[in-house]
Amino acid sequence: MAFVISDSCVSCGACAGGCPVGAISEGDGKFEIDAAACINCGACAGACPTGAISEE
């Protein structure tokens, strides 16, 4: 299962910088994870300062 970003995202970009496969991009009001590209490593969840990222 891919990780997902909740509405508590503050669009800081920390998750995108931590993603080893570039599966995260800035969306409308928050960052978004491309489920097809996500390798489920969890690096983004560890980089998120607000805890907005969790497993789907």
Residue pairs with C-beta under 8 A, 6 or more apart in sequence:
1 40
1 55
1 56
2 33
2 35
2 38
2 40
2 55
2 56
3 33
3 38
3 40
3 42
3 44
3 45
3 53
3 54
3 55
3 56
4 33
4 53
4 54
4 55
4 56
5 15
5 24
5 30
5 31
5 32
5 33
5 44
5 48
5 52
5 53
6 52
6 53
6 54
7 30
7 52
8 50
8 51
8 52
9 30
9 31
9 48
9 50
9 52
9 53
10 49
10 50
10 52
11 26
11 29
11 30
11 31
12 49
12 50
13 26
13 31
14 47
14 48
14 49
15 24
15 31
15 33
15 44
15 45
15 47
15 48
15 53
16 22
16 24
16 25
16 26
16 31
16 44
17 47
18 43
18 44
18 46
18 47
19 43
19 44
20 39
20 41
20 43
21 37
21 38
21 39
22 37
23 33
23 34
23 37
23 38
23 39
24 31
24 32
24 33
24 34
24 44
25 31
25 32
25 34
26 32
30 52
33 44
33 53
35 56
40 55
44 53
45 51
45 53
45 54
45 55
